[in-house]
Amino acid sequence: MWSLSQSEIDGWENLEERAVEPNAYLSPHFVIPAARYLTPQSPPLIAVAERQGPTGSVVVGIAVIQKASPSAIVPRFATYRPVHSFLSGLLLDRDAFEDVLTAMLAAFARLDARCWTLDIPLVWADGMLIRSASSLIRHVTRHQAHIRLIPRAVLDPSKGEELLRHPDIAKRLRDIDRRMRRLRERGIVEWRYHWKEGIPDTVIEHFLTLEHAGWKGAGGSSLRSRDAEEAFFWDMVGRFGRARRAFFSELTLDGEPIASTCNFISGRVGFAFKIGWHPDYADFSPGLLNEVEFMRAAPKNFAELELIDSGASPDSFINKLWLSRRFLTTLVIPMNRRGGSMLLAIGTLRQMKRIARQVCRLDRAY
């Protein structure tokens, strides 16, 4: 697929433990299956930054990028974001990330001098990548672009059970508990999770069945709707699972799963991937019940994780349970003077729009 050696792939995996911004969607466990099954006709470029250590070279940076199509108005690089990827960025060693970022940007400029910018969509607005890029760019050009902020629900697992006592959730919890009591009238309800002992194939199969059973399957957007996407999922979960970096949670009725979640780990951060539930039990909200039980269990069973990224859209039900927010944005880094001039023009246009809005408000006031 690429000219990467197995030692470089191993170094890539090891880098995740030292990354300044952990990201499961930049893991080889995600990228390699995605390139093989989701984008076989346009595989991404893999840029590897290495540093010589006492025992040989060490991977200190990974960038997974693609060039914009030839028909694009502005020639540019963009970080790889296939379907099912909910976070972008660069994988940089926390002890050398500024040096690595500088070296990578210089390498991209040499790779194709015609590319104006490097576009990094869905990156943490408060993360070290943006801070480093901002500091670095000031030495080269004063122009960069941050597109609008997108809120993303996140959870500190150590506070999961405590969060359920929050006044904004406690009101909803009465209805959630009522649904659980009604479900228990149907049979024995249990919650369980799979993680460090590995992910059995039956758990993966149950998840795929549940995710396909609802509206996603009817709309053709489930993983099982397309052979390539299901193959991608099996490959990806197998890789994460063998590394003990995948976990699933399940709500069962008389031993049969009626709700399931799939999640991955990079460094000490969890990444919620997808959920599924049985439509026959929709009145009981089994997906919601599964999440509540996960929150109750999180302080004990997932305390070693510092944060879990929901991967959810702003209108997801999880936003009513996970009350903390981080914000995502798109970072656009100029690669040359043309890119800097373009971003300057964008910044000027935005400033003019802000002034125009202020004038309109003053007009209305008078």
N, C-alpha and C positions, 0 to 999 in steps of 0.2 A: 504493500500500500504506500508506504513512504520509505525513505532510506534510513529510518531510525533503527539503531541497533537495539538489541534486547537490554543492554546495559543503560542506554539512554531512556528507554521506556521505564526501566526500574528506577532510574534517577528521577524521572518525571513523577512517578508515584511517591517516591520518598520526599520530593519537594513539597507535596501537599501538606505534610506534617509541619513544614517550616514556613509555609506561605504567609505573607503579611495579610492577605485576604483569602481565606480558604474558600474553595468553590468547587462543589462536586461536578458542575457542568464543564469544568476545565480539567477534570480527571481523565487519565487515559481510559479508565473504566467506562466513561461516558463517551468521550470523543471518538475512540476507535470503533465501537459499534455504530455510532451515529454516522461516521464517514462511510462505513461499510454498507449499511442498510438504508440510511435516510438520504444521503447525498452521494451515491456512488458515481454519478456523472460529473460532480464538481467537488472533489475532495478538497479539504482545506490545506493551507500551508502550515507547517509546524516549524516555528522558530525556537531553537534551543540555545540558551545561554549557559555556558559552563565556566567554572572557575577552578583553577588548579589547587588541589588540597594536598595534605601530607601523604595521602595514599592514592592520589590520582585525581582525575577531573571529577567535579561535582556539579550537577545540574542546579542552577540558581535562578533560572527563568524559563518559562514556557509561554509562547504566544501562539494562539490558533487563529489564523486570519484567512481572509479571502479578498480577492480584488473585486471591485464593483464590475458589473457587466460592461462590455464595450459600449453599450448604448447609453450608459449613465451620463448625465449632464456634467457632473464633476468626477473626474477620475480619482479614486480613493481606495484605501484599504479599509476593511471593516473586520472586527472580530467575528468569529464563527458563531452563528446562532441558528442551528437547525431547529425544526419543530421539536417540541418537548424540552427546549432549553429555556429556563426562566431567570437566568442570571448570566451576565457576561463579565469581561474583565481580562486581566493578565495574571498569570501565576508567577509571583515574584518572591524570592527568598526574603524573609523579614529582616535578616541581618545585612542585606546588601541591595535592597529594592531600588533605591534611587540610582545607584551605579548601573544596575541591570536595566532599568527603564531607559536611562540615557543611551546605553549601548544598543538596546533594541530599536529605539527610534532612529538612531544613526544607521543601523542595518537596514531598516525598512526604506529609508531614503535612498540608500545605495541600490536596493533591490529594484526599485522603479522610480526614477526621479520625476516621472510624469504624474505620480499620485500626489494630490494636493493635501489630503488629510488622512488621519487614522480615526475612524468612527468606532466608538465603544458604546453600544447601546446597553441599557439595563445594567448600570454599574452603581454601586452604593454612593450616594451623594456625599456622605460623611466619611467615606473610606480613605485609606492611605493612598490609593492609586490617584484619586483626584487631587489630593493634597500635594503629592509628589509631582504630578503633571503640572499643577499650577505653579509650583516653585521652579520647576525646570523651564517651563515655557517663558517665564519672565526674563530668563537670561537670553532667550532667542527672539521672542516676539511677545507682544503684550496681548495677543488676541487668542482667545479660545472660546468655545461655546459649551454651555450647559443648557440642554433642552429642559422642558418642563419637568417638575418633580412628580413622581408617582409614589403614593404611599404603599407600603408592604407590611402586613402584619408579621410580627416576630414574637417568639416566646423564649423566656428564660426558664428552662426546665425546672430549676430549683424553686421557682415560684408558681409552678403550675397549680398546685392545690390551693395555695393562698389566693391566687387570682380568682378562683371560683367563689370566694367570699367577698369579692369586690361588689359594692352596691349596684353597679350597672349590670352585673352578671347574676347576682343573687335573685333579682326579680325574675329573670328568665329561667333560673335553675328550678324554680317551683314547677314550671311547666315541663321542663326536661325530666325531673324526677317523676312527674305524673306519667309521662310517656314510658319511662322505664318500668313503673309499676304495672302498667297495662301490658307491656311486652312480657313481663314475668308471668302474667296470667296465661300466656301461651305455652310456657315451658321453662326450662332452665336456661337462664341468661348468664354468660360468662365473658370476661374480657381476658385476652392473652396477647403476648407479643413474642416475636422471634427475632433474635439478633446474634448473639455471640456464639451460639451453637450452630450457626449456619441457617440458611433459608431453604426449607424442604421444597421440592418441586410441587407438592400438593398445595402449599401456601401460595406459590406463584400462580398456579392454575386457578385456585379459588379467586384470587385477586382479579385476574384477567376476565373470569366469568362474570364477576360482580360489576366490574367497570364497564363491560360490554352490555350488561343486562338492562341498563337504564337508558336515559335520553341520548347518551353518547353513542351507544350502539345503534339506536334508531336513526340518529343523525349522521352516522358514518364517521364519527370522530373518535371512536374508542381505539385503543391499541389493537384490539382483535379485528377491527374492520379492515385492516390492510396487512397482508402477509409480511411485508417488509418491516412494518412497525412492530408487529408481534415478535418477529425474529430479533429485532433490535432490543426489545425489552428482555427477552430471555437471556441474550448474550450479556447485556449490561448488568442485570441483576445477578447473573452468575459471577461476573467479575467482582462487583462490589461485595457480594455475599462471601466469596472465597477469601476476601481480604477482611472479613468481619466488619464491613462498613455499609451494610444494608440492614434495615430493620422494618418489620411489618407489624402493625397492630390489627387485631381482629375482635369483633364482637360476634359471639356465637349464640345460637338458639338451639338447645338440645344438641350441642356439639357441631352444628353446621354454621359456617360463617355467613353472616348476613350483612356485614360491613367490614371493609378492609382498607388500610392505608399502606402506601409504599413510600419509604424514606431512605435517604442516603446520608453518608457522613464524609466530610472532608476536614482534616485537622480535628478541631474540637467543636465543629459546627455541624448541625443537622440540617438537612434540606428535604422538606416535605415535597414529594413528587406528584403523586396522584392518589385519588380515593375512588372507592366503589361501594355500592350498597345494593341490596336486593329490593327491586321496586314493589314487590308484594307487601313489603313492610313499611312503605313510605309514610303511612300515618303515624308511625312510631319514631320517625326521623333516625334511623339506625346510624347514618353517617355522623350525625350530631352526637348521639349517645356514645359512639366509639371515641370521638374526640374528647368528650368530657371525661371518660374513663382514662384516656391517655393522660390528660392533665392531672388527674388524681394520682396516677402512678409515676408521673415524670420525676418528682423530687427524689424518689427512692431508686428508680430503675435507670434514669437517664441523667443523673446529676453530673456526670463527667463531661457532658456537653455544655458549652457556654451559652449557646444560642441555637434556636431552630428557626430557619427561614420558611415561612409558610408557602412561598411560591405562588400565593393567591392573588387574584385580581381584586381591585377595590370593592367590588360588589359581592365578594364571597361571604358565605355564612361564617367562616372562621374569624372574620373581622369583629364579630360580636362576642367572641370568646377570647381571642388573643388581642389584648387592648394596646400593647406596645407597638410602635411604628418605627420603621426606618424608611428612608426615601431613596428611590431609584431615579437616575437621570441618564441622559446620553452625553458622554464626553466626546468632543470633537477636537482633536489635536492637529494643528497645522504641521505639515511636513516640509513646507517651503514657503517662499514669499507669497505665491499665489494663494495658497491656503490661508495664510495670515491675513491677506487683503480681503478674502471672501468673508472670514469670520469678523473682521472689522466692519465690513458692510452690514453683516447680520446684526452685530451689536448696535450699530448706528440706527438701523431700521427699528429694532426693538425699543431703543430709547425714544425715537420719534413717536412710536405707538403709545408708550407710557405717557409722554407729554400730551398727546392728543386726547387720551382718556381723561387726564387731569383737567384739561381745558373743557371737555364736555361736562365733567362734574361741576366745574365752576359755572358754566352756562346754565345748568339746571338749577344751581343754587340761587342764581339771580333771576 
